[in-house]
């Protein structure tokens, strides 16, 4: 078990906005503009949080012309989020 990698993932998930991004991307691939508009946050803020998630290996991206679209790379984070949401009920 790679505790260092797991720690990086958990650290990346430790912010409410990043959790919202993960939840939104769990619905499917989204472009960065979709993310900041959906979460009603400034574009630079969205980009900062996206970079944290990307660097931790939680999400990945692809370029479509001038558009950058993101998707979940590590599906375990969606499972973690779903487990935590279940515990809230």
N, CA, C and O atoms as CSV, one atom per row, in Angstrom:
chain,resi,resn,atom,element,x,y,z
A,1,UNK,N,N,0.849,-1.181,0.000
A,1,UNK,CA,C,0.000,0.000,0.000
A,1,UNK,C,C,0.890,1.238,0.000
A,1,UNK,O,O,1.822,1.338,0.798
A,2,UNK,N,N,0.606,2.159,-0.876
A,2,UNK,CA,C,1.387,3.386,-0.996
A,2,UNK,C,C,0.740,4.470,-0.132
A,2,UNK,O,O,-0.130,5.211,-0.589
A,3,UNK,N,N,1.181,4.545,1.120
A,3,UNK,CA,C,0.596,5.502,2.056
A,3,UNK,C,C,0.847,6.947,1.648
A,3,UNK,O,O,0.022,7.819,1.918
A,4,UNK,N,N,1.968,7.203,1.007
A,4,UNK,CA,C,2.262,8.555,0.550
A,4,UNK,C,C,1.234,8.995,-0.497
A,4,UNK,O,O,0.713,10.108,-0.422
A,5,UNK,N,N,0.944,8.133,-1.464
A,5,UNK,CA,C,-0.025,8.453,-2.519
A,5,UNK,C,C,-1.427,8.624,-1.930
A,5,UNK,O,O,-2.147,9.556,-2.290
A,6,UNK,N,N,-1.801,7.741,-1.043
A,6,UNK,CA,C,-3.115,7.840,-0.393
A,6,UNK,C,C,-3.226,9.155,0.379
A,6,UNK,O,O,-4.267,9.812,0.355
A,7,UNK,N,N,-2.155,9.527,1.057
A,7,UNK,CA,C,-2.132,10.785,1.803
A,7,UNK,C,C,-2.323,11.984,0.871
A,7,UNK,O,O,-3.038,12.926,1.212
A,8,UNK,N,N,-1.690,11.954,-0.296
A,8,UNK,CA,C,-1.831,13.036,-1.270
A,8,UNK,C,C,-3.268,13.139,-1.769
A,8,UNK,O,O,-3.797,14.239,-1.930
A,9,UNK,N,N,-3.895,11.999,-2.011
A,9,UNK,CA,C,-5.291,11.993,-2.457
A,9,UNK,C,C,-6.196,12.563,-1.377
A,9,UNK,O,O,-7.057,13.397,-1.658
A,10,UNK,N,N,-6.002,12.115,-0.145
A,10,UNK,CA,C,-6.845,12.588,0.951
A,10,UNK,C,C,-6.647,14.093,1.177
A,10,UNK,O,O,-7.604,14.812,1.461
A,11,UNK,N,N,-5.415,14.556,1.051
A,11,UNK,CA,C,-5.144,15.984,1.202
A,11,UNK,C,C,-5.862,16.775,0.102
A,11,UNK,O,O,-6.431,17.836,0.358
A,12,UNK,N,N,-5.827,16.251,-1.108
A,12,UNK,CA,C,-6.494,16.928,-2.226
A,12,UNK,C,C,-8.001,16.994,-2.015
A,12,UNK,O,O,-8.649,17.942,-2.458
A,13,UNK,N,N,-8.554,16.008,-1.351
A,13,UNK,CA,C,-10.004,15.967,-1.109
A,13,UNK,C,C,-10.419,16.766,0.125
A,13,UNK,O,O,-11.606,16.841,0.444
A,14,UNK,N,N,-9.459,17.356,0.813
A,14,UNK,CA,C,-9.764,17.977,2.108
A,14,UNK,C,C,-10.275,19.409,2.028
A,14,UNK,O,O,-10.191,20.150,3.007
A,15,UNK,N,N,-10.798,19.800,0.890
A,15,UNK,CA,C,-11.359,21.148,0.755
A,15,UNK,C,C,-12.779,21.030,0.183
A,15,UNK,O,O,-12.996,20.277,-0.766
A,16,UNK,N,N,-13.743,21.761,0.747
A,16,UNK,CA,C,-15.134,21.653,0.275
A,16,UNK,C,C,-15.305,21.908,-1.225
A,16,UNK,O,O,-16.092,21.223,-1.880
A,17,UNK,N,N,-14.593,22.864,-1.764
A,17,UNK,CA,C,-14.735,23.156,-3.196
A,17,UNK,C,C,-14.217,21.997,-4.041
A,17,UNK,O,O,-14.811,21.663,-5.066
A,18,UNK,N,N,-13.121,21.387,-3.620
A,18,UNK,CA,C,-12.595,20.247,-4.372
A,18,UNK,C,C,-13.535,19.054,-4.293
A,18,UNK,O,O,-13.665,18.299,-5.256
A,19,UNK,N,N,-14.185,18.881,-3.159
A,19,UNK,CA,C,-15.191,17.814,-3.057
A,19,UNK,C,C,-16.355,18.082,-4.015
A,19,UNK,O,O,-16.881,17.157,-4.634
A,20,UNK,N,N,-16.748,19.336,-4.132
A,20,UNK,CA,C,-17.821,19.689,-5.062
A,20,UNK,C,C,-17.398,19.422,-6.506
A,20,UNK,O,O,-18.198,18.957,-7.317
A,21,UNK,N,N,-16.149,19.716,-6.818
A,21,UNK,CA,C,-15.648,19.451,-8.167
A,21,UNK,C,C,-15.684,17.954,-8.456
A,21,UNK,O,O,-16.121,17.537,-9.528
A,22,UNK,N,N,-15.230,17.155,-7.511
A,22,UNK,CA,C,-15.250,15.696,-7.684
A,22,UNK,C,C,-16.680,15.202,-7.866
A,22,UNK,O,O,-16.951,14.378,-8.740
A,23,UNK,N,N,-17.587,15.704,-7.045
A,23,UNK,CA,C,-18.989,15.300,-7.159
A,23,UNK,C,C,-19.554,15.671,-8.528
A,23,UNK,O,O,-20.282,14.884,-9.133
A,24,UNK,N,N,-19.228,16.851,-9.012
A,24,UNK,CA,C,-19.714,17.305,-10.318
A,24,UNK,C,C,-19.106,16.472,-11.449
A,24,UNK,O,O,-19.800,16.107,-12.398
A,25,UNK,N,N,-17.819,16.175,-11.346
A,25,UNK,CA,C,-17.166,15.366,-12.378
A,25,UNK,C,C,-17.595,13.907,-12.340
A,25,UNK,O,O,-17.434,13.184,-13.323
A,26,UNK,N,N,-18.133,13.477,-11.223
A,26,UNK,CA,C,-18.641,12.098,-11.132
A,26,UNK,C,C,-19.799,11.884,-12.108
A,26,UNK,O,O,-20.092,10.752,-12.494
A,27,UNK,N,N,-20.455,12.978,-12.503
A,27,UNK,CA,C,-21.543,12.904,-13.486
A,27,UNK,C,C,-21.014,12.666,-14.891
A,27,UNK,O,O,-21.759,12.230,-15.768
A,28,UNK,N,N,-19.733,12.948,-15.114
A,28,UNK,CA,C,-19.123,12.791,-16.431
A,28,UNK,C,C,-18.149,13.915,-16.714
A,28,UNK,O,O,-18.013,14.852,-15.927
A,29,UNK,N,N,-17.483,13.813,-17.831
A,29,UNK,CA,C,-16.468,14.787,-18.216
A,29,UNK,C,C,-17.062,16.189,-18.375
A,29,UNK,O,O,-18.140,16.363,-18.944
A,30,UNK,N,N,-16.339,17.175,-17.863
A,30,UNK,CA,C,-16.785,18.570,-17.932
A,30,UNK,C,C,-15.613,19.461,-18.313
A,30,UNK,O,O,-14.469,19.186,-17.950
A,31,UNK,N,N,-15.899,20.515,-19.037
A,31,UNK,CA,C,-14.876,21.510,-19.365
A,31,UNK,C,C,-14.744,22.473,-18.187
A,31,UNK,O,O,-15.661,22.630,-17.381
A,32,UNK,N,N,-13.586,23.107,-18.111
A,32,UNK,CA,C,-13.297,23.969,-16.968
A,32,UNK,C,C,-14.339,25.070,-16.816
A,32,UNK,O,O,-14.700,25.424,-15.693
A,33,UNK,N,N,-14.828,25.616,-17.928
A,33,UNK,CA,C,-15.848,26.669,-17.844
A,33,UNK,C,C,-17.124,26.128,-17.196
A,33,UNK,O,O,-17.763,26.827,-16.409
A,34,UNK,N,N,-17.498,24.893,-17.521
A,34,UNK,CA,C,-18.677,24.272,-16.909
A,34,UNK,C,C,-18.503,24.174,-15.400
A,34,UNK,O,O,-19.447,24.397,-14.641
A,35,UNK,N,N,-17.290,23.839,-14.971
A,35,UNK,CA,C,-17.017,23.647,-13.542
A,35,UNK,C,C,-17.173,24.955,-12.783
A,35,UNK,O,O,-17.890,25.006,-11.784
A,36,UNK,N,N,-16.508,26.019,-13.245
A,36,UNK,CA,C,-16.601,27.248,-12.457
A,36,UNK,C,C,-17.978,27.881,-12.546
A,36,UNK,O,O,-18.406,28.553,-11.607
A,37,UNK,N,N,-18.676,27.683,-13.644
A,37,UNK,CA,C,-20.043,28.210,-13.718
A,37,UNK,C,C,-20.980,27.418,-12.805
A,37,UNK,O,O,-21.809,28.007,-12.111
A,38,UNK,N,N,-20.858,26.100,-12.801
A,38,UNK,CA,C,-21.725,25.255,-11.962
A,38,UNK,C,C,-21.519,25.546,-10.474
A,38,UNK,O,O,-22.479,25.620,-9.707
A,39,UNK,N,N,-20.259,25.708,-10.080
A,39,UNK,CA,C,-19.950,25.940,-8.670
A,39,UNK,C,C,-20.058,27.409,-8.277
A,39,UNK,O,O,-19.957,27.747,-7.097
A,40,UNK,N,N,-20.266,28.291,-9.271
A,40,UNK,CA,C,-20.396,29.722,-9.044
A,40,UNK,C,C,-19.182,30.279,-8.295
A,40,UNK,O,O,-19.307,30.970,-7.284
A,41,UNK,N,N,-18.001,29.950,-8.834
A,41,UNK,CA,C,-16.749,30.440,-8.269
A,41,UNK,C,C,-15.941,31.094,-9.393
A,41,UNK,O,O,-16.164,30.792,-10.566
A,42,UNK,N,N,-15.014,31.979,-9.054
A,42,UNK,CA,C,-14.188,32.608,-10.091
A,42,UNK,C,C,-13.334,31.572,-10.827
A,42,UNK,O,O,-12.926,30.566,-10.245
A,43,UNK,N,N,-13.073,31.824,-12.088
A,43,UNK,CA,C,-12.285,30.898,-12.903
A,43,UNK,C,C,-10.914,30.619,-12.295
A,43,UNK,O,O,-10.503,29.459,-12.265
A,44,UNK,N,N,-10.179,31.635,-11.803
A,44,UNK,CA,C,-8.867,31.340,-11.219
A,44,UNK,C,C,-8.952,30.410,-10.005
A,44,UNK,O,O,-8.084,29.559,-9.808
A,45,UNK,N,N,-9.985,30.576,-9.208
A,45,UNK,CA,C,-10.179,29.708,-8.040
A,45,UNK,C,C,-10.426,28.275,-8.488
A,45,UNK,O,O,-9.845,27.339,-7.939
A,46,UNK,N,N,-11.282,28.106,-9.479
A,46,UNK,CA,C,-11.557,26.768,-10.011
A,46,UNK,C,C,-10.268,26.136,-10.536
A,46,UNK,O,O,-10.001,24.962,-10.275
A,47,UNK,N,N,-9.480,26.901,-11.265
A,47,UNK,CA,C,-8.234,26.376,-11.827
A,47,UNK,C,C,-7.257,25.945,-10.736
A,47,UNK,O,O,-6.586,24.923,-10.878
A,48,UNK,N,N,-7.171,26.705,-9.660
A,48,UNK,CA,C,-6.288,26.331,-8.548
A,48,UNK,C,C,-6.711,24.998,-7.942
A,48,UNK,O,O,-5.874,24.128,-7.704
A,49,UNK,N,N,-8.001,24.839,-7.694
A,49,UNK,CA,C,-8.489,23.593,-7.101
A,49,UNK,C,C,-8.339,22.421,-8.072
A,49,UNK,O,O,-7.999,21.310,-7.665
A,50,UNK,N,N,-8.591,22.674,-9.339
A,50,UNK,CA,C,-8.433,21.636,-10.357
A,50,UNK,C,C,-6.975,21.168,-10.400
A,50,UNK,O,O,-6.714,19.972,-10.525
A,51,UNK,N,N,-6.034,22.095,-10.300
A,51,UNK,CA,C,-4.617,21.725,-10.309
A,51,UNK,C,C,-4.237,20.842,-9.123
A,51,UNK,O,O,-3.443,19.913,-9.268
A,52,UNK,N,N,-4.800,21.131,-7.960
A,52,UNK,CA,C,-4.528,20.291,-6.785
A,52,UNK,C,C,-5.032,18.876,-7.039
A,52,UNK,O,O,-4.326,17.904,-6.772
A,53,UNK,N,N,-6.253,18.761,-7.555
A,53,UNK,CA,C,-6.829,17.440,-7.836
A,53,UNK,C,C,-6.051,16.718,-8.932
A,53,UNK,O,O,-5.845,15.507,-8.858
A,54,UNK,N,N,-5.628,17.453,-9.933
A,54,UNK,CA,C,-4.866,16.870,-11.041
A,54,UNK,C,C,-3.497,16.381,-10.551
A,54,UNK,O,O,-3.079,15.273,-10.887
A,55,UNK,N,N,-2.808,17.194,-9.767
A,55,UNK,CA,C,-1.484,16.817,-9.256
A,55,UNK,C,C,-1.521,15.614,-8.325
A,55,UNK,O,O,-0.545,14.873,-8.214
A,56,UNK,N,N,-2.647,15.428,-7.664
A,56,UNK,CA,C,-2.800,14.269,-6.770
A,56,UNK,C,C,-3.242,13.022,-7.535
A,56,UNK,O,O,-3.329,11.941,-6.952
A,57,UNK,N,N,-3.518,13.158,-8.822
A,57,UNK,CA,C,-3.937,12.015,-9.618
A,57,UNK,C,C,-5.411,11.676,-9.486
A,57,UNK,O,O,-5.843,10.592,-9.878
A,58,UNK,N,N,-6.185,12.603,-8.934
A,58,UNK,CA,C,-7.620,12.384,-8.747
A,58,UNK,C,C,-8.370,12.572,-10.060
A,58,UNK,O,O,-9.288,11.816,-10.376
A,59,UNK,N,N,-7.968,13.592,-10.823
A,59,UNK,CA,C,-8.613,13.868,-12.108
A,59,UNK,C,C,-7.549,13.937,-13.203
A,59,UNK,O,O,-6.359,14.075,-12.920
A,60,UNK,N,N,-7.989,13.839,-14.440
A,60,UNK,CA,C,-7.107,14.012,-15.591
A,60,UNK,C,C,-7.843,14.872,-16.607
A,60,UNK,O,O,-9.014,15.204,-16.420
A,61,UNK,N,N,-7.161,15.226,-17.667
A,61,UNK,CA,C,-7.768,16.147,-18.634
A,61,UNK,C,C,-7.405,15.766,-20.052
A,61,UNK,O,O,-6.505,14.963,-20.303
A,62,UNK,N,N,-8.141,16.374,-20.971
A,62,UNK,CA,C,-7.789,16.303,-22.386
A,62,UNK,C,C,-8.107,17.654,-22.996
A,62,UNK,O,O,-9.026,18.353,-22.569
A,63,UNK,N,N,-7.332,17.999,-23.993
A,63,UNK,CA,C,-7.522,19.262,-24.702
A,63,UNK,C,C,-8.396,19.002,-25.917
A,63,UNK,O,O,-8.205,18.027,-26.643
A,64,UNK,N,N,-9.356,19.888,-26.123
A,64,UNK,CA,C,-10.210,19.870,-27.311
A,64,UNK,C,C,-10.122,21.259,-27.922
A,64,UNK,O,O,-10.943,22.125,-27.617
A,65,UNK,N,N,-9.132,21.480,-28.783
A,65,UNK,CA,C,-8.902,22.820,-29.311
A,65,UNK,C,C,-8.436,23.720,-28.186
A,65,UNK,O,O,-7.415,23.453,-27.554
A,66,UNK,N,N,-9.184,24.789,-27.933
A,66,UNK,CA,C,-8.834,25.705,-26.842
A,66,UNK,C,C,-9.494,25.299,-25.526
A,66,UNK,O,O,-9.215,25.888,-24.482
A,67,UNK,N,N,-10.360,24.302,-25.577
A,67,UNK,CA,C,-11.067,23.843,-24.374
A,67,UNK,C,C,-10.279,22.744,-23.658
A,67,UNK,O,O,-9.664,21.888,-24.294
A,68,UNK,N,N,-10.309,22.786,-22.339
A,68,UNK,CA,C,-9.716,21.736,-21.517
A,68,UNK,C,C,-10.838,21.082,-20.743
A,68,UNK,O,O,-11.571,21.746,-20.010
A,69,UNK,N,N,-10.971,19.777,-20.907
A,69,UNK,CA,C,-12.040,19.045,-20.241
A,69,UNK,C,C,-11.447,18.060,-19.239
A,69,UNK,O,O,-10.409,17.448,-19.487
A,70,UNK,N,N,-12.125,17.921,-18.104
A,70,UNK,CA,C,-11.636,17.095,-17.009
A,70,UNK,C,C,-12.584,15.943,-16.734
A,70,UNK,O,O,-13.782,16.011,-17.006
A,71,UNK,N,N,-12.001,14.873,-16.179
A,71,UNK,CA,C,-12.791,13.714,-15.763
A,71,UNK,C,C,-12.102,13.069,-14.568
A,71,UNK,O,O,-10.935,13.336,-14.282
A,72,UNK,N,N,-12.833,12.233,-13.892
A,72,UNK,CA,C,-12.283,11.506,-12.756
A,72,UNK,C,C,-11.281,10.485,-13.278
A,72,UNK,O,O,-11.580,9.729,-14.202
A,73,UNK,N,N,-10.104,10.467,-12.691
A,73,UNK,CA,C,-9.081,9.489,-13.062
A,73,UNK,C,C,-9.077,8.326,-12.078
A,73,UNK,O,O,-8.927,7.170,-12.472
A,74,UNK,N,N,-9.243,8.637,-10.803
A,74,UNK,CA,C,-9.213,7.623,-9.752
A,74,UNK,C,C,-10.628,7.463,-9.198
A,74,UNK,O,O,-11.074,8.253,-8.365
A,75,UNK,N,N,-11.313,6.449,-9.663
A,75,UNK,CA,C,-12.720,6.234,-9.279
A,75,UNK,C,C,-12.901,5.973,-7.783
A,75,UNK,O,O,-14.018,6.056,-7.272
A,76,UNK,N,N,-11.824,5.661,-7.090
A,76,UNK,CA,C,-11.935,5.444,-5.638
A,76,UNK,C,C,-12.436,6.696,-4.927
A,76,UNK,O,O,-13.115,6.601,-3.905
A,77,UNK,N,N,-12.100,7.876,-5.468
A,77,UNK,CA,C,-12.529,9.106,-4.806
A,77,UNK,C,C,-14.046,9.260,-4.856
A,77,UNK,O,O,-14.647,9.806,-3.930
A,78,UNK,N,N,-14.656,8.787,-5.922
A,78,UNK,CA,C,-16.118,8.834,-6.017
A,78,UNK,C,C,-16.720,7.886,-4.984
A,78,UNK,O,O,-17.718,8.217,-4.343
A,79,UNK,N,N,-16.127,6.727,-4.824
A,79,UNK,CA,C,-16.601,5.768,-3.818
A,79,UNK,C,C,-16.462,6.357,-2.421
A,79,UNK,O,O,-17.368,6.234,-1.597
A,80,UNK,N,N,-15.327,6.995,-2.155
A,80,UNK,CA,C,-15.106,7.625,-0.847
A,80,UNK,C,C,-16.177,8.683,-0.586
A,80,UNK,O,O,-16.774,8.719,0.489
A,81,UNK,N,N,-16.413,9.532,-1.564
A,81,UNK,CA,C,-17.412,10.594,-1.422
A,81,UNK,C,C,-18.796,10.007,-1.181
A,81,UNK,O,O,-19.535,10.493,-0.325
A,82,UNK,N,N,-19.151,8.968,-1.925
A,82,UNK,CA,C,-20.457,8.326,-1.752
A,82,UNK,C,C,-20.600,7.698,-0.377
A,82,UNK,O,O,-21.667,7.777,0.232
A,83,UNK,N,N,-19.538,7.074,0.119
A,83,UNK,CA,C,-19.575,6.478,1.466
A,83,UNK,C,C,-19.796,7.569,2.504
A,83,UNK,O,O,-20.609,7.407,3.413
A,84,UNK,N,N,-19.079,8.673,2.374
A,84,UNK,CA,C,-19.213,9.760,3.340
A,84,UNK,C,C,-20.601,10.403,3.271
A,84,UNK,O,O,-21.152,10.797,4.299
A,85,UNK,N,N,-21.159,10.508,2.084
A,85,UNK,CA,C,-22.509,11.058,1.942
A,85,UNK,C,C,-23.537,10.126,2.573
A,85,UNK,O,O,-24.516,10.593,3.154
A,86,UNK,N,N,-23.329,8.813,2.467
A,86,UNK,CA,C,-24.241,7.848,3.081
A,86,UNK,C,C,-24.229,7.987,4.610
A,86,UNK,O,O,-25.271,7.898,5.259
A,87,UNK,N,N,-23.068,8.200,5.158
A,87,UNK,CA,C,-22.932,8.321,6.606
A,87,UNK,C,C,-23.644,9.561,7.141
A,87,UNK,O,O,-24.007,9.615,8.316
A,88,UNK,N,N,-23.840,10.548,6.285
A,88,UNK,CA,C,-24.518,11.786,6.698
A,88,UNK,C,C,-26.012,11.571,6.942
A,88,UNK,O,O,-26.628,12.284,7.734
A,89,UNK,N,N,-26.578,10.599,6.267
A,89,UNK,CA,C,-28.034,10.400,6.340
A,89,UNK,C,C,-28.482,9.894,7.677
A,89,UNK,O,O,-29.676,9.680,7.887
